[in-house]
């Protein structure tokens, strides 16, 4: 009887197959599969016309405070941005930090500035295309959340337009986009 000979190549190949299988399983297990409406237990699958129902989002008397909500949200977002950018600028002005840290902070500052520009562009384009009353875009990494208030009923076509705008300007995938009609 011949002894089984295991080559290094076979061990590496088996390890790679195992790692790939694990990665596929984890990606499947933890990938976002739905959007949860805030303050609701109802789950909506994004961009699925059979399950996406915006009929209960028509404007009514409860939404009169929307302008105050959007005003406060913009102020809070602006304050958070200013504090974040100010702290980075203060650290950059410190002469005791090394060049690598300065480079990383400069890169982060540039990325945040680009993110702010992208959020503003999304808001402007959505406002122009849908004639919305108010709209706030918030990006966190590659994820984008858009809170939007619109006259009349929020339709499936509105969600499709918003997703198209966000995909083109922010380079987000459908599962990274959350739309919250208000």
Order of alpha helices (4+ residues) and beta strands (2+ residues): alpha-beta-beta-alpha-alpha-beta-beta-alpha-beta
